[in-house]
Amino acid sequence: MSIKIPRLYAILDAAQLGGRQPAAVAETLLQAGVRLIQYRDKSSSSRELFMTGLKVAERVKEAGALLIVND
């Protein structure tokens, strides 16, 4: 299996979003051409991270992009 790493890689850090929803920010990044998003959230519970990660993952999958999740 071969994975091609896209040239444009965005880190979506929940602590830096200023109250914006991660899925909405991911959508904006994807529309701008980002094809790899790393989602991180060091302050939420595991359940919150999972639920928000699912929303982000839906958008990423629809765009045919890749997602990395950090806790």
DSSP file with accessible surface (Angstrom, degrees, kcal/mol):
  #  RESIDUE AA STRUCTURE BP1 BP2  ACC     N-H-->O    O-->H-N    N-H-->O    O-->H-N    TCO  KAPPA ALPHA  PHI   PSI    X-CA   Y-CA   Z-CA
    1    1 A M              0   0  223      0, 0.0     2,-0.5     0, 0.0     0, 0.0   0.000 360.0 360.0 360.0 133.2    0.0    0.0    0.0
    2    2 A S        -     0   0  115      2,-0.0     2,-0.5     0, 0.0     0, 0.0  -0.953 360.0-164.6-120.1 129.8    1.3    3.4   -1.0
    3    3 A I        -     0   0  105     -2,-0.5     2,-0.6     2,-0.0     0, 0.0  -0.963  10.6-148.8-115.1 125.0    0.2    6.7    0.5
    4    4 A K        -     0   0  185     -2,-0.5    -2,-0.0     1,-0.0     0, 0.0  -0.823  15.1-138.7 -93.1 121.7    1.0    9.9   -1.3
    5    5 A I        -     0   0  114     -2,-0.6    31,-0.1     1,-0.1     4,-0.1  -0.702  22.1-125.2 -81.3 120.2    1.5   12.8    1.2
    6    6 A P        -     0   0   32      0, 0.0    -1,-0.1     0, 0.0    28,-0.0  -0.250  11.1-126.0 -62.7 155.9   -0.2   15.9   -0.2
    7    7 A R  S    S+     0   0  255      1,-0.1     2,-0.6     2,-0.0    27,-0.1   0.822  96.6  61.0 -72.5 -34.0    2.0   19.1   -0.4
    8    8 A L        +     0   0   94     25,-0.2    27,-1.1     2,-0.0    28,-0.6  -0.880  67.1 177.1-103.3 117.7   -0.4   21.3    1.5
    9    9 A Y  E     -a   36   0A  93     -2,-0.6     2,-0.4    25,-0.1    28,-0.2  -0.972   9.3-162.7-125.1 121.3   -0.9   20.0    5.1
   10   10 A A  E     -a   37   0A  15     26,-2.6    28,-2.9    -2,-0.5     2,-0.6  -0.885  10.3-148.0-110.1 138.7   -3.1   21.9    7.6
   11   11 A I  E     -a   38   0A 100     -2,-0.4     2,-0.9    26,-0.2    28,-0.2  -0.926   9.4-160.6-103.1 118.8   -3.1   21.5   11.4
   12   12 A L  E     -a   39   0A   4     26,-3.7    28,-2.7    -2,-0.6     2,-0.6  -0.857  12.5-175.0-101.8  96.8   -6.5   22.1   12.8
   13   13 A D  E >   -a   40   0A  28     -2,-0.9     3,-2.3    26,-0.2     4,-0.3  -0.867  20.8-150.2-101.1 116.2   -5.9   22.8   16.5
   14   14 A A  G >  S+     0   0   26     26,-2.6     3,-1.2    -2,-0.6     5,-0.3   0.828  96.4  60.5 -54.9 -32.9   -9.1   23.2   18.6
   15   15 A A  G 3  S+     0   0   73      1,-0.2    -1,-0.3    25,-0.2     3,-0.2   0.684 106.4  47.5 -69.9 -15.9   -7.3   25.6   21.0
   16   16 A Q  G <  S+     0   0  141     -3,-2.3    -1,-0.2     1,-0.1    -2,-0.2   0.298  85.7  89.6-107.7   8.4   -6.6   28.0   18.1
   17   17 A L  S X  S-     0   0   12     -3,-1.2     3,-1.8    -4,-0.3    -1,-0.1   0.541  82.0-135.9 -88.9  -6.7  -10.1   28.2   16.5
   18   18 A G  T 3  S-     0   0   78      1,-0.3     3,-0.1    -3,-0.2    -3,-0.1   0.864  74.0 -47.2  57.7  37.7  -11.4   31.1   18.5
   19   19 A G  T 3  S+     0   0   72     -5,-0.3    -1,-0.3     1,-0.3     2,-0.1   0.361 103.6 135.8  87.3  -7.0  -14.8   29.4   19.0
   20   20 A R    <   -     0   0  151     -3,-1.8    -1,-0.3     1,-0.1    -3,-0.1  -0.446  63.9-103.1 -72.3 150.6  -15.3   28.3   15.4
   21   21 A Q     >  -     0   0  129      1,-0.1     4,-2.2    -2,-0.1     3,-0.3  -0.578  21.8-135.8 -75.7 130.9  -16.5   24.8   14.8
   22   22 A P  H  > S+     0   0   15      0, 0.0     4,-2.9     0, 0.0     5,-0.2   0.877 103.7  53.2 -55.6 -40.7  -13.7   22.4   13.7
   23   23 A A  H  > S+     0   0   10      1,-0.2     4,-2.3     2,-0.2     5,-0.1   0.893 109.4  49.0 -64.3 -37.5  -15.9   20.8   11.0
   24   24 A A  H  > S+     0   0   53     -3,-0.3     4,-2.0     2,-0.2    -1,-0.2   0.908 112.4  47.3 -67.9 -40.6  -16.7   24.2    9.5
   25   25 A V  H  X S+     0   0   22     -4,-2.2     4,-2.5     2,-0.2    -2,-0.2   0.918 110.6  52.8 -66.8 -41.2  -13.0   25.2    9.5
   26   26 A A  H  X S+     0   0    0     -4,-2.9     4,-2.8    -5,-0.2    -2,-0.2   0.919 107.1  52.8 -58.4 -43.3  -12.1   21.9    7.9
   27   27 A E  H  X S+     0   0   58     -4,-2.3     4,-2.4     1,-0.2    -1,-0.2   0.918 109.2  48.9 -59.4 -43.6  -14.6   22.6    5.2
   28   28 A T  H  X S+     0   0   90     -4,-2.0     4,-1.4     2,-0.2    -1,-0.2   0.924 112.0  48.7 -62.1 -44.5  -13.0   25.9    4.5
   29   29 A L  H  <>S+     0   0   43     -4,-2.5     5,-2.2     1,-0.2     4,-0.3   0.920 111.2  49.8 -62.5 -42.8   -9.6   24.4    4.3
   30   30 A L  H ><5S+     0   0    5     -4,-2.8     3,-1.5     1,-0.2    -2,-0.2   0.907 108.4  52.3 -64.2 -40.5  -10.8   21.6    2.0
   31   31 A Q  H 3<5S+     0   0  146     -4,-2.4    -1,-0.2     1,-0.3    -2,-0.2   0.804 105.3  57.1 -65.3 -26.5  -12.4   24.2   -0.3
   32   32 A A  T 3<5S-     0   0   77     -4,-1.4    -1,-0.3    -3,-0.2    -2,-0.2   0.482 129.5 -95.1 -82.7  -4.4   -9.1   26.0   -0.4
   33   33 A G  T < 5S+     0   0   37     -3,-1.5    -3,-0.2     1,-0.3   -25,-0.2   0.440  71.7 149.4 108.9  -0.3   -7.3   22.9   -1.7
   34   34 A V      < +     0   0    6     -5,-2.2    -1,-0.3    -6,-0.2   -25,-0.1  -0.475  18.3 179.1 -66.1 135.2   -6.0   21.3    1.5
   35   35 A R        +     0   0   96    -27,-1.1    31,-2.2     1,-0.2     2,-0.3   0.335  65.7  49.0-121.9   4.5   -5.9   17.5    1.1
   36   36 A L  E     -ab   9  66A   4    -28,-0.6   -26,-2.6    29,-0.2     2,-0.4  -0.942  63.4-177.9-145.4 121.3   -4.4   16.5    4.5
   37   37 A I  E     -ab  10  67A   0     29,-2.2    31,-2.5    -2,-0.3     2,-0.6  -0.978  13.6-158.0-121.3 133.1   -5.7   17.8    7.8
   38   38 A Q  E     -ab  11  68A  26    -28,-2.9   -26,-3.7    -2,-0.4     2,-0.5  -0.954  13.9-159.1-105.8 119.1   -4.4   17.0   11.2
   39   39 A Y  E     +ab  12  69A   2     29,-3.3    31,-3.1    -2,-0.6     2,-0.4  -0.871  14.3 177.2-101.2 127.3   -7.0   17.5   13.9
   40   40 A R  E     +ab  13  70A  71    -28,-2.7   -26,-2.6    -2,-0.5     2,-0.2  -0.979  14.8 169.2-130.4 145.4   -5.8   18.0   17.5
   41   41 A D        +     0   0    9     29,-0.9     3,-0.1    -2,-0.4     8,-0.1  -0.731   3.1 173.9-155.3  99.3   -7.6   18.8   20.7
   42   42 A K  S    S+     0   0  125     -2,-0.2    29,-0.1    29,-0.2    -1,-0.1   0.553  78.6  49.7 -84.6  -9.5   -5.6   18.5   23.9
   43   43 A S  S    S+     0   0  104      2,-0.1    -1,-0.2     6,-0.0     2,-0.1   0.645  89.2  86.6-108.9 -15.1   -8.3   19.8   26.2
   44   44 A S  S    S-     0   0   39      1,-0.1    -3,-0.1    -3,-0.1   -30,-0.0  -0.445  80.9-102.4 -84.8 160.8  -11.5   17.9   25.3
   45   45 A S     >  -     0   0   58     -2,-0.1     4,-2.7     1,-0.1     5,-0.2  -0.266  37.4-103.9 -70.4 165.6  -12.5   14.5   26.7
   46   46 A S  H  > S+     0   0  102      1,-0.2     4,-2.5     2,-0.2     5,-0.2   0.901 123.5  51.0 -58.8 -40.9  -12.0   11.4   24.7
   47   47 A R  H  > S+     0   0  172      2,-0.2     4,-2.7     1,-0.2    -1,-0.2   0.924 110.6  47.4 -64.4 -44.6  -15.7   11.3   23.9
   48   48 A E  H  > S+     0   0  104      2,-0.2     4,-2.6     1,-0.2     5,-0.3   0.912 112.4  50.2 -62.8 -42.5  -15.7   15.0   22.7
   49   49 A L  H  X S+     0   0   21     -4,-2.7     4,-2.7     1,-0.2    -2,-0.2   0.927 112.4  48.1 -60.6 -43.6  -12.6   14.4   20.6
   50   50 A F  H  X S+     0   0  118     -4,-2.5     4,-2.1    -5,-0.2    -2,-0.2   0.941 113.2  46.2 -62.8 -48.9  -14.3   11.3   19.0
   51   51 A M  H  X S+     0   0   75     -4,-2.7     4,-1.4     2,-0.2    -2,-0.2   0.922 117.0  43.1 -64.5 -43.9  -17.6   13.1   18.3
   52   52 A T  H  X S+     0   0   32     -4,-2.6     4,-2.4     1,-0.2     5,-0.2   0.912 111.2  56.3 -68.0 -39.6  -15.9   16.1   16.8
   53   53 A G  H  X S+     0   0    9     -4,-2.7     4,-3.0    -5,-0.3    -2,-0.2   0.865 103.2  54.9 -59.4 -36.8  -13.5   14.0   14.9
   54   54 A L  H  X S+     0   0   76     -4,-2.1     4,-2.1     2,-0.2    -1,-0.2   0.915 108.0  48.7 -62.4 -42.5  -16.4   12.1   13.3
   55   55 A K  H  X S+     0   0  110     -4,-1.4     4,-1.4     2,-0.2    -2,-0.2   0.916 114.2  45.3 -64.2 -42.9  -17.8   15.4   12.0
   56   56 A V  H  X S+     0   0    0     -4,-2.4     4,-2.5     1,-0.2    -2,-0.2   0.927 110.7  54.7 -65.0 -43.0  -14.4   16.5   10.6
   57   57 A A  H  X S+     0   0   36     -4,-3.0     4,-3.0     1,-0.2     5,-0.2   0.862 102.8  56.4 -60.5 -38.0  -13.9   13.0    9.1
   58   58 A E  H  X S+     0   0  112     -4,-2.1     4,-2.2     2,-0.2    -1,-0.2   0.937 110.5  44.0 -58.4 -47.2  -17.2   13.2    7.2
   59   59 A R  H  X S+     0   0   80     -4,-1.4     4,-1.5     2,-0.2    -2,-0.2   0.913 114.7  49.2 -64.4 -43.6  -16.1   16.4    5.5
   60   60 A V  H  <>S+     0   0    4     -4,-2.5     5,-2.4     1,-0.2     4,-0.5   0.921 111.2  49.0 -63.7 -44.3  -12.6   15.1    4.8
   61   61 A K  H ><5S+     0   0  174     -4,-3.0     3,-1.5     1,-0.2    -1,-0.2   0.923 108.1  53.8 -62.2 -44.7  -14.0   11.8    3.3
   62   62 A E  H 3<5S+     0   0  150     -4,-2.2    -1,-0.2     1,-0.3    -2,-0.2   0.837 110.1  48.6 -58.2 -32.9  -16.4   13.7    1.1
   63   63 A A  T 3<5S-     0   0   36     -4,-1.5    -1,-0.3    -3,-0.2    -2,-0.2   0.488 112.8-119.7 -85.3  -6.2  -13.5   15.8   -0.3
   64   64 A G  T < 5S+     0   0   65     -3,-1.5    -3,-0.2    -4,-0.5     2,-0.1   0.786  70.6 131.6  73.1  26.0  -11.4   12.7   -0.9
   65   65 A A      < -     0   0   15     -5,-2.4     2,-0.3    -6,-0.2   -29,-0.2  -0.357  56.2-105.5-102.2-176.4   -8.7   14.0    1.5
   66   66 A L  E     -b   36   0A  72    -31,-2.2   -29,-2.2    -2,-0.1     2,-0.4  -0.841  24.8-157.7-113.6 151.2   -6.8   12.5    4.4
   67   67 A L  E     -b   37   0A  52     -2,-0.3     2,-0.4   -31,-0.2   -29,-0.2  -0.993   8.1-171.5-133.3 135.8   -7.2   13.0    8.1
   68   68 A I  E     -b   38   0A  68    -31,-2.5   -29,-3.3    -2,-0.4     2,-0.5  -0.979  13.9-155.9-119.1 135.0   -4.9   12.5   11.1
   69   69 A V  E     -b   39   0A  75     -2,-0.4     2,-0.3   -31,-0.2   -29,-0.2  -0.965  10.6-177.0-118.1 128.8   -6.3   12.8   14.6
   70   70 A N  E      b   40   0A  54    -31,-3.1   -29,-0.9    -2,-0.5    -2,-0.0  -0.928 360.0 360.0-115.2 147.8   -4.2   13.7   17.7
   71   71 A D              0   0  118     -2,-0.3   -29,-0.2   -31,-0.2   -26,-0.0  -0.455 360.0 360.0-104.0 360.0   -5.4   13.8   21.2
